[in-house]
Amino acid sequence: MWLFGVSGAVSLDSDVEIVMPLPAGLNEVPPAPTEMIHGVDRHSPGPGALPGQERARARPPVELFTKLLQASVYGRVPVRAADGSTSLRTYSAPEPERVVADGSGVVTQGAGARVAIAVVDLGLDQQVSRQSVALPWPVSFAVTPYIATAPDWQRFMRWHGHEVFTMLPIEALDPENDDQGALAIPVHDDQTGRLDRLDQVMSRGSGYVGLAGAARGLAAGVDAFAAIADDLQARGLGFMELDGRFLEPVAREAGLPYISMTMALDE
């Protein structure tokens, strides 16, 4: 588990992002069961049942909206809704608030310099993952795709007020000595192969605002990230790059909402 933080102007917005309100109505569905893939998934018992008491915060929503889901050969994956609604906007946490200096009230923090903290690679350790929700709600979480219970963990984290990402494994330049697993985006494959692997990863989670991962092997050829960036942007997702900003130019060119986490606070 890595704990990442970054200070400065933090935003997952882009010029092409369509801002829409939460979908109206009760067209919510629970996460679909994800079958354990032999040889890929690691054992994770999941978080257990949601707490019985009333939620302290209304955002992000706990259940899923069917209008933001699309069937694929691997399962349901995010899609931009016909009315412009996106997973990035729908499942995001609210803007942080601050107390006015004169004590006259509370206002939204808004844009500007701030600190963002994310805890990544959650889901493998049940105790650590359950304890993580005790962190302040502005802390974001990224859940590994290598567990069948990833949607359950993400739902559990949303219930506690945290926005969630799904980890995107990317193949290293030397995969024999740095194996990122069977779901890693292949560096030396063609775009079709990379997009197929992307669909596999996206189908493993649910109710997330975007994907999170380190460039690894793609750092030596960032143009290979272009098709992935285009696909994520079209689906209304964001991308959080870990341990560098190698993929930022390609993400910006695609209009993909992007944030980088360049400093590890703990591991």
WOHUUR-V38496 format. One record per residue. N is the residue number from 1. RES is the residue in one small letter. D_FIRST is the distance of its C-alpha to the first C-alpha in whole Angstrom. Layout:
# WOHUUR-V38496
n = {N/N}
res = {RES/RES}
d_first = {D_FIRST/D_FIRST}
This chain:
# WOHUUR-V38496
n = {1/2/3/4/5/6/7/8/9/10/11/12/13/14/15/16/17/18/19/20/21/22/23/24/25/26/27/28/29/30/31/32/33/34/35/36/37/38/39/40/41/42/43/44/45/46/47/48/49/50/51/52/53/54/55/56/57/58/59/60/61/62/63/64/65/66/67/68/69/70/71/72/73/74/75/76/77/78/79/80/81/82/83/84/85/86/87/88/89/90/91/92/93/94/95/96/97/98/99/100/101/102/103/104/105/106/107/108/109/110/111/112/113/114/115/116/117/118/119/120/121/122/123/124/125/126/127/128/129/130/131/132/133/134/135/136/137/138/139/140/141/142/143/144/145/146/147/148/149/150/151/152/153/154/155/156/157/158/159/160/161/162/163/164/165/166/167/168/169/170/171/172/173/174/175/176/177/178/179/180/181/182/183/184/185/186/187/188/189/190/191/192/193/194/195/196/197/198/199/200/201/202/203/204/205/206/207/208/209/210/211/212/213/214/215/216/217/218/219/220/221/222/223/224/225/226/227/228/229/230/231/232/233/234/235/236/237/238/239/240/241/242/243/244/245/246/247/248/249/250/251/252/253/254/255/256/257/258/259/260/261/262/263/264/265/266/267}
res = {m/w/l/f/g/v/s/g/a/v/s/l/d/s/d/v/e/i/v/m/p/l/p/a/g/l/n/e/v/p/p/a/p/t/e/m/i/h/g/v/d/r/h/s/p/g/p/g/a/l/p/g/q/e/r/a/r/a/r/p/p/v/e/l/f/t/k/l/l/q/a/s/v/y/g/r/v/p/v/r/a/a/d/g/s/t/s/l/r/t/y/s/a/p/e/p/e/r/v/v/a/d/g/s/g/v/v/t/q/g/a/g/a/r/v/a/i/a/v/v/d/l/g/l/d/q/q/v/s/r/q/s/v/a/l/p/w/p/v/s/f/a/v/t/p/y/i/a/t/a/p/d/w/q/r/f/m/r/w/h/g/h/e/v/f/t/m/l/p/i/e/a/l/d/p/e/n/d/d/q/g/a/l/a/i/p/v/h/d/d/q/t/g/r/l/d/r/l/d/q/v/m/s/r/g/s/g/y/v/g/l/a/g/a/a/r/g/l/a/a/g/v/d/a/f/a/a/i/a/d/d/l/q/a/r/g/l/g/f/m/e/l/d/g/r/f/l/e/p/v/a/r/e/a/g/l/p/y/i/s/m/t/m/a/l/d/e}
d_first = {0/4/7/10/13/17/20/23/25/22/24/23/27/29/33/33/31/33/32/33/33/32/34/37/37/36/35/31/30/27/24/26/25/23/24/22/22/23/22/19/17/15/16/15/18/17/17/21/23/23/25/28/29/30/27/27/26/28/25/23/25/24/26/27/30/31/33/29/29/30/31/30/30/27/27/27/25/25/29/31/33/37/37/34/32/28/25/24/26/27/23/22/22/25/26/25/28/30/33/36/37/40/39/40/38/34/33/31/29/30/29/28/26/23/19/17/13/11/7/6/5/7/10/9/9/12/12/9/10/13/13/11/14/16/15/18/18/18/14/13/11/10/10/10/14/14/15/18/17/15/18/19/15/16/19/18/16/19/21/20/20/17/17/15/14/14/12/14/14/17/18/18/22/22/20/22/20/16/16/14/16/19/18/18/20/23/24/27/28/30/30/31/28/25/26/27/23/22/24/22/19/20/22/19/18/20/21/19/20/18/16/13/13/14/17/17/20/22/22/25/27/25/28/27/25/28/28/25/25/29/27/25/27/30/28/27/23/21/19/16/15/12/13/17/20/22/22/23/27/27/25/28/31/30/29/26/24/22/19/17/14/15/14/10/11/8/6}
